[in-house]
Amino acid sequence: MAQFTRIEVAQAMKDTGMVPLFFSTDIELSKNILRACYDGGARIMEFTARGDFAHEVFGELTKYAIKDLPGMIMGVGSVTDAAAASLYIALGANFIVTPVLREDIAMICNRRKLLWSPGCGTLAEIAKAEELGCEIIKLFPAEIYGPQFVKGIKGPQPWTSIMPTGGVLPTEENLSSWFSAGVTCVGMGSQLISKEILATKNFAKLKSDVAAILHIIKSLRA
């Protein structure tokens, strides 16, 4: 069962401004990645369930977070159907992220009062997601749409909260363009938790990078 309410999750996304995301089948490596992000200041993590037995890894990570990382909010991404959403909710997921808009997933999450963030790419999809109770929209893949798309959406719909994911860069210039356009937070995967970091297990660098990005975001909002 979720340890955090949907409102607490949405507030954490807004407050921190960044949701790190990654996938690995290596449980110990995943724990170290999670710990590095936590020590760098992140308080929310999306585990992208893209491989076989991903649920087993997520279950162990969630137990680890509850025991050793107080306040760390664990969620699951790349969820594509209601059955998978139910499985991860049973394993302690606090939020569900999907690559596309799925009403069956919305129904499951709303029934359990869990935050869900669907991937949307048009104003019609965004409006539909909000009608279904979505708090924060995932703009995906963000690199195709860009900050101008966000600015265009926020014009007629200033209430819409958007999290661009896919192509967001860990630089002040890129982050500034997104936050000045009006995003609520950004999702950051391979640009942050890179193949190199996974291969070299340079957790100290990951901790430092997370802290640096969060500092940039805080400065941009000041």
C-alpha positions in Angstrom: 0.0 0.0 0.0 1.2 3.5 -0.8 3.0 5.3 2.1 2.2 8.8 0.7 -1.1 10.3 -0.5 -1.5 11.7 -4.0 -1.4 15.2 -2.7 1.9 14.5 -0.9 3.4 13.1 -4.0 2.3 16.0 -6.2 3.7 18.4 -3.6 7.0 16.6 -3.5 7.2 16.8 -7.3 6.5 20.5 -7.2 8.9 21.2 -4.3 11.9 19.3 -5.5 11.3 20.1 -9.2 12.9 16.9 -10.5 12.0 13.3 -10.6 15.0 11.0 -11.3 14.2 7.8 -13.2 16.1 4.7 -14.1 15.9 0.9 -14.6 18.3 -1.9 -13.7 17.8 -5.6 -13.0 20.7 -5.4 -10.5 19.1 -4.9 -7.0 22.3 -3.9 -5.3 23.2 -1.4 -8.0 19.7 -0.1 -7.9 19.9 0.5 -4.1 23.2 2.4 -4.6 21.6 4.5 -7.3 18.6 5.2 -5.1 20.9 6.1 -2.1 23.0 8.4 -4.2 20.0 10.3 -5.4 18.6 10.5 -1.9 21.9 11.8 -0.5 22.0 14.4 -3.3 18.6 15.7 -2.1 16.1 13.9 -4.3 13.0 12.7 -2.4 11.1 11.1 -5.2 12.1 8.3 -7.7 10.5 6.7 -10.7 11.6 3.2 -11.3 11.0 2.5 -15.0 9.7 -1.0 -15.2 11.0 -1.9 -18.7 12.5 -5.4 -18.2 11.7 -8.9 -17.0 11.2 -9.3 -13.3 11.2 -5.6 -12.8 8.5 -6.0 -10.2 10.9 -8.1 -8.1 13.6 -5.3 -8.1 11.0 -2.6 -7.4 9.6 -4.6 -4.4 13.1 -4.8 -2.9 13.8 -1.1 -3.6 10.6 -0.1 -1.9 11.4 -2.1 1.2 14.9 -0.5 1.2 13.5 3.0 0.9 11.0 2.5 3.7 13.6 1.1 6.0 16.7 3.2 5.3 15.6 6.3 3.3 12.9 8.1 5.3 10.8 10.4 3.1 11.8 8.8 -0.2 8.7 8.5 -2.4 8.9 5.5 -4.7 6.9 5.2 -7.9 6.9 3.2 -11.2 7.1 4.3 -14.8 6.5 2.7 -18.1 3.3 1.1 -16.9 1.1 0.2 -19.8 -2.0 -1.5 -18.4 -4.2 -1.7 -15.4 -3.0 -5.2 -14.3 0.6 -3.9 -14.1 -0.5 -0.8 -12.2 -2.3 -3.0 -9.7 0.7 -5.2 -9.3 3.0 -2.3 -8.5 0.5 -0.7 -6.2 0.5 -3.9 -4.2 4.3 -3.7 -4.1 4.1 -0.2 -2.5 4.2 2.2 -5.5 3.2 5.7 -4.4 2.6 6.9 -8.0 2.3 5.5 -11.5 3.7 7.0 -14.7 2.6 5.8 -18.1 3.9 6.5 -21.6 0.4 7.1 -23.0 -3.0 8.1 -21.7 -4.8 5.0 -20.4 -8.3 5.3 -18.8 -8.0 1.8 -17.3 -4.9 2.9 -15.4 -6.6 6.1 -14.3 -9.5 4.1 -12.9 -7.2 1.8 -10.9 -5.1 4.6 -9.5 -8.1 6.8 -8.7 -9.8 3.9 -6.9 -6.7 3.7 -4.6 -6.3 7.5 -4.5 -2.8 7.2 -6.1 -1.2 9.9 -8.2 -0.9 8.9 -11.8 0.9 10.8 -14.5 0.1 9.9 -18.2 2.2 10.7 -21.2 0.4 13.2 -23.3 1.3 15.0 -26.5 -1.7 17.1 -27.4 -4.0 19.6 -25.7 -6.9 17.2 -26.2 -5.0 14.4 -24.4 -4.1 16.8 -21.6 -7.7 18.0 -21.2 -8.9 14.4 -21.1 -6.3 13.4 -18.5 -7.3 16.2 -16.3 -11.0 15.2 -16.7 -9.9 11.8 -15.4 -8.3 13.4 -12.3 -4.7 13.8 -13.3 -2.7 16.2 -11.2 0.6 16.4 -13.2 0.8 15.7 -16.9 3.9 13.9 -18.3 4.9 15.6 -21.6 6.6 12.8 -23.5 8.9 12.7 -25.4 9.7 16.3 -24.3 12.6 16.9 -26.7 10.2 16.7 -29.6 7.8 19.3 -28.2 10.1 21.7 -26.4 9.5 24.5 -23.9 7.4 26.5 -26.4 4.8 23.8 -26.4 4.5 24.1 -22.6 4.2 27.9 -22.9 1.5 27.4 -25.5 -0.5 25.1 -23.3 -0.1 27.3 -20.2 -1.7 30.2 -22.0 -5.3 28.9 -22.3 -4.8 26.4 -19.4 -2.6 28.1 -16.6 -3.9 25.5 -14.1 -2.2 22.6 -16.0 0.8 21.1 -14.2 3.4 19.6 -16.6 6.4 17.3 -16.2 8.5 17.1 -19.4 10.4 13.8 -19.6 12.7 12.6 -22.3 15.5 14.9 -23.5 15.6 17.3 -20.5 19.3 18.2 -20.0 21.1 18.8 -16.7 22.3 22.3 -17.7 21.2 25.7 -16.4 20.4 26.8 -19.9 18.1 23.9 -20.7 16.5 23.8 -17.2 15.9 27.6 -17.4 14.0 27.2 -20.7 11.7 24.6 -19.2 11.0 26.3 -15.9 10.6 29.8 -17.5 8.0 28.1 -19.8 6.0 27.1 -16.7 6.7 23.4 -15.9 6.0 22.1 -12.5 9.0 19.7 -12.5 11.1 17.7 -14.9 11.7 14.0 -15.3 15.3 13.1 -15.8 16.6 9.7 -16.8 19.7 8.8 -18.9 20.9 12.4 -18.9 21.3 12.1 -15.2 21.7 8.4 -14.4 23.8 7.7 -17.5 25.1 4.4 -18.9 28.6 5.5 -17.8 27.5 6.0 -14.2 25.8 2.6 -14.2 28.9 1.0 -15.7 31.5 2.6 -13.5 29.3 2.8 -10.4 30.4 6.3 -9.7 27.8 7.0 -7.1 29.7 10.0 -5.7 29.3 11.7 -9.0 25.6 10.9 -9.2 25.1 12.4 -5.7 27.0 15.5 -6.8 25.0 15.8 -10.0 21.7 15.5 -8.3 22.6 18.1 -5.8 23.8 20.4 -8.5 20.6 20.1 -10.6 18.4 20.7 -7.6 20.4 23.8 -6.7 20.0 25.1 -10.3 16.2 24.5 -10.1 16.0 26.2 -6.7 18.0 29.2 -8.1 15.8 29.4 -11.1 12.7 29.6 -8.9 14.1 32.2 -6.5 
